[in-house]
Amino acid sequence: MRKNLCWLFWCFLLWSCTKEQNLRSDHLLTLLQQHLRPPDFQSLDRQSIQVYPYQGQRIVRARIQDREMIAILNTHHDIAEGRILQFDVDDTFNATGLITIWPLDGSEKQTKRIVGGRLVTSETRLLHRSNGVELDTKTICDDCTLPEVIVATVHRQGESSSAFFYSMSWLFGASWGYTTYLPIYVDGGGGGPVEVDPPLGNPDPIDPKKYTDCFDQVSDQLATYSLTLYSDIPVDQDAGVVFDLKAHYAGHTFIALHKSNPYASVRQVFGFYPGSFWGAISGNNTASKIVDDSEHEYQASYTISLSPSQFAAAVQRIQQLNGHSYHISNFNCTDFALSVFHAAGGQMLLNPQYNIPVYGNSSGNNTPNGVYEQIAAMQAAGVTSATANGNKNYGPHGKGPCH
């Protein structure tokens, strides 16, 4: 009898949980019916409805024919606000076209012009062209804000999808963080909001020899040498998202060299950048600069021990690359870091090689995302000096110039 009562209790519990889930679905559909125009509610693809928790709220996404619906549920499980979006693409690769935005009730339709990922208004003065696309003055500055729309390629289980990341603060107001974006895949869907790294500004160039000469302050007697490779991906916890450079921050790969003995220690941190943002997004060879990347953010790192000759080869390679042209797809920050890493005897062949949106080679490119994935694979294989957890960390502080 007791056994039967237990069985009945678990059946009741299972029925209750199932019923609760059904009630939630019914409640959500009732809310959507109350807020959407009848034709839009009838065209709602119920199979596409997804709910994502985010900072005490819930983001509801669904497709309405060729449009994307986004609704915000507050803590009372009511719809606080919502938008319906339609992107009419002139140029997918450069995030250029018309975005039409409706409130959920279909009133007050607004059509916005997006050029190079940025909102164009009647006051905007178009000055330049990149890959045949006009760019506004904000787009060509060296330290401006994140764009309203970011072009991305999203890689999942060997497959790639084009996506647009929409600024939540642009769509829903300043109460949403400046760095919060919502991905929408070209073929539908996209997931919940993500945090995007803000632009880094325009770091000053250095003379790398003034930095590498500091290693002479550490005696070779009993000295040990190491090189650390760092990867900073643009979306924490998701190395599969590769941004177009016009996002102003598409991730970064940099290195640190360390020489120490029992009595002294010197560490220097080096990164490779375009001389100007405009030069980088031109898609052509452009001037470069080597920068002191002390305390730069990263999500993955891999350290190798070096012999004195390997350390000297790394130093020599850095000095050789000072003044080397920057090219977003042929020689970028990752190519620089891997070139020094390989000169020091390190071995790393990036697989996968992710395609950089707009500028990438058809065969793929060296990217911070690929470095992250490779380090994560080494960590999974038991390499103790490889760490990739997706969390935001900050690199070491370098000594700086010695003369």
N, C-alpha and C positions, 0 to 999 in steps of 0.2 A: 504493500500500500504506500509506504513511504517513498519507494522507488518511483511509483506511478505519479505521486504528487510532485516529486522533483522534475520528472519529465514534463508534466503539465506546466510547471512554473517556467521552465526554459522555453517551451513553446510560446507561452504568453509573452515572455520577455522579447523573443524574436519577433513576434507579431507586432508588439508595441513599437520596437525600434523601426521596423519596416513601415509601419503606419506613420510614425513621426517623420521619416524621410519623405513619404508621400505628401504629408501635410506641408512640409517645407517647400516641396516642388510646386504644390498647388498654390501656396501663399505667394511664391515668387511669380508664377504665371498671372495670378490675380493682380499683383502690383504692376506688372508690365502691361496688362490689359487696361489698367486704370490710367497709365501714363502715356501709352502709345496711341497714335491714331488707329482707328479700326483697320484700315488697309495695311498698315505696317504690322499690326499685331497678327493679322491673318497671314502675312508673308514671313513672319518670324520663323526661322529654322530652329525648332525646339531641340533638335539633336546637337546643335552647335552651342547651346547654352553652357557656359562655364562660370564658376564662381571662385574667386581667389581672395583669401583673407589678406589684408594689408593694414597694419598699424591700427587695429581696432575696428576697421571698416571692412567692407567686402566689395570687390570689383566684379560686376556681372558683365560678361561679354557674350555676344551672339551675333549671328549674321541675319540681316534682313535683305534678301536677294543679294545684290552686289555691294551692299553697304555694311558697315560695321557699327553695331550698337554697343555703347559703353554706359553702364549705370553704376552709381555709387550708392551702396546700402549703408545707412548709418547704424549706430549701436542699437536703435529701436527696430531694426530690420525693416525700415521703410526706405524708399528711394529718395535720397536727398537731392540728387541732380543727375543729369545724364546727357549724352550727346549721341548723334548719329553722324557718321563720317562717310564721305565718298571721295576717293582720290582719283581724279582724272589725269592720267599720266601722259605728259609730253615726252619726258625723258626719265625712265625709271632709274637709270644708273646715277643720275645727278640730282635726284629728288626735285624734279622740276615739273610743275603742273598746277592744276587747280584743286584745292581742297574745299569741298562744300560741307558745311556744318549746320546741323539742325538740332534744336532741343528735342527731347523725346516726343513732345506733342506735335512736332512738325512745323511749328510756327517760326517766324523770324529767321528764315534761311539766310546764311552768310556764305559767300564764296570768297576764298582767299587765294592769292597767287603766291606760290612757293617757288623760289629760284635758288638752286644750289642748297636746298634745305632750309632756307631762311624766308621769313615772311616779307613780302614786298608790299609797301604801302605807296600812296600817292606822293609821299615826301621822299621816297627812296630814289637816290640818283645812281643809276647803273653805269659802272665805269669800265669794267674789265671783262675779259672772257677767259674761261678755262675749259679746254676740251669743247669749245664751241658753245659753252653755256655762260650767259651773263651772270656776274656775281655782284651783289651790292657792296657798298663800302664797308659794312660791318664784316662781311665775309673775308675781306682781304687784310684785316688788321691782324696784328701779331698776338693780341692777348684779349680778344673779345669773348663774348659769352657763348654758351652752347646754343646751337641752332634750334629752331622750332621742330624740325624733322631731321633725323639722322638716317642715312642709308646704311644698311647692314646686310651681311650674309650670315645666316645662322646655320651651323653645322650640327646635325644630329644623326648619330649612328650611320655614318658614311654617306648621308644625303645632305644636300644643301638647299636652302630656301632663301629667296630675297625677302627682305623685311624693311619696314619703316618704323622707326622708334619715335613716337610722338611725345612732346613735352606735356606732362600733366599740368604744369603751372600755366602753360599756354591754353590748354583746353578748358581747365577748370578753375584757374585763378591762382593767386599767390599763396593761398593756404597750402597748396601742394609744393613740395620742395623743388627748388630750382633744378636739381639734378635727377628728379624722378621722371622716368619715361615709361611709356606703355608700348610694347612691341606689337606690330600688326603685320603678319605675313602677307605677301602679295596674293597667295592662294588661300588666305583665310586663317583665322586663329592667331595665336601668338603668345599666350600666357599672361601672367600677372605683371604688375609694375616692377621695375628694376631701378637700381641706383647707378648712375653713370658718373665716372670721374670727371670733375670739372677741368677746364683748360689750365695748363701749368704756367701760362704767361710766356715770357721770352727770356730764357736764361742767358747769362753772359757767356761768351766764349772764353776759353783759357788757352794758355800755352802749355801743352801737356809736358814738355821737357822740364818746365819749372816745377812740375809735380813729381815726375818720375825721378828727378835728381835727388829728391828727398830720401829715396831708398838708400843712398850712399851714407846716410847718417846712421844706418844700422850696420854694425860689423858683420862680415860674412862668417866669422867664426861662430859656430853653433847655430847658425841662422836656419830658419825654416821659411818656406815660401808657399803661397797658395793663391788661387784665383777663384772667385765666386761669380757665377753667372746668375743674373736676376731677371725675372719676368714680371711685368706689371700689365695685367689684362684690363681692358676698359670697363668691363662689367664684372665685379667681384662674384666669385662662385660660379661663373659661367664662361669657360674658356672657348665655347663654341660660337660666341658672338664676335664677329670681326666688323669693325666700323670703317666707313669711309673717312678719310683724313679730314674732310670738311667738318666733321664733328669737333674738330680742334683737339681731340685727344683720342687717338686710336690705339693706345697702349704703348709700352716702351720696354726695351731690353737694354740692360746695362751691365757693367762688370765692376768688380773691385779686386785690386791687387794688394797683397799683404806680405810684408817681410818682418820677421821678428827674431830676436834671440833672447836669452834670459835677462838682458839688461835694457833693451830698447825695442820699439815696435813702430812701424809706419804702415798706414793703410791709405790708399787713394781710390777714389770712385770715379769712373769715367762713363760718359754717355755721348752718343752721336746724334746730332740734330741738323735739320735744314737751317741755313743761314737766315731765312725768312719764311714765314708761313705761306706767303704768296708764291714764292719760288717752289715750295713743296707741292702745292696743289696744282701747279701748272702741268705736272706730269712729266716734266723734262729734267735733265740734269741741272742741278743748281748748286750754289755755294753751300758749304757745310760748316759746322763748328763742333768742336769737342768741348764738353761741359763738365763741370764738377757736379756729379749727381749725388752728393752726400744727402743722406736721409730721404732718398726718393722712395716712394711707395712701391711695394711689390707683393705678389702672392705666391711666388715660387722661387726657390734658390737651389743652386747646386755648386758645391765646393770641391775642387780637386787640389791635391798637393803637387807641388812642382819641384823639379831639380833647379839648381842655380842657372843652368843653361836654358831651361824652359822658361824660367822667370825672365831672363834677359831677352829671350825671343819675344815674349809678350810685350815687354817694354818697347822693344824695337818696332814691333808691329803697330803699336799705338802711335808712335812718332811718325811712322811711314804714312799712316792714314790721316794725319793732320793735313787738311786741305783737300782730301779726296772729295770728289763730287758726291752730293746726296741725290738719290733717285728713289722715289717712294716704293717702286716695285723691284728695282734692280740692285740698289745698295742703300738700305735704310738702317735704322738703329740696330735691328736684329742682325743684319749682315755684318755690321761693324763688330758687334759683340762676339759673334761666332768666328769672325776672322781672327780676332785676338785669341779667342779660346782655342781654336785649331792651331794657331802658331805656337801656343804653349804646350801642345801635345794632347789637348782635349779631343775627344771624339763624340760628335753629335750630328746625326743626320735627321733633320726634322721630317717626321712622318706622323700626321699629315702635314702637307704644305697647303695652307689655306689661301684662298683667293682674296685679294684686297678689293673691295667694291670700287668700281669706277676705274681704278688704275692697274688692277692686277694682271699678271700673266695667266694665260690659259692653263699653264702647267702648275700654277700655284706659286706662292711667295713665302719667303721666310718672315714670320710674324712673331710677336710676343706670345700669341695664342699657341702657336706650334711649339715654342720653347716650353711653355707651361705644360702642355700635354706630354712632351717628352720627359720632363722632370717628374711629372706625376707617374708616368709609366715606370721610371727608374725607382721611384719610392715604393711603388707596388711590388717591384721585383726584389726589394730588400736593400737597396742602396741607401746606407744610413746618412750620407751627406746630401741626399736629395730630399727636399721638402716642398710639397705643393698642397696647400689646404684651402686655397681660395680666399682666405681671410686677409684683411688689410694689415700689412706689416710695413715697417720702415727700415731702410737700409742703414749701414753704418755711416758715421761722420768721418770724412777724410781729413788728412792733416792739412791739405791746402798747399799753396806754393811755398818754396823755400828761398827764393830769390827773385 
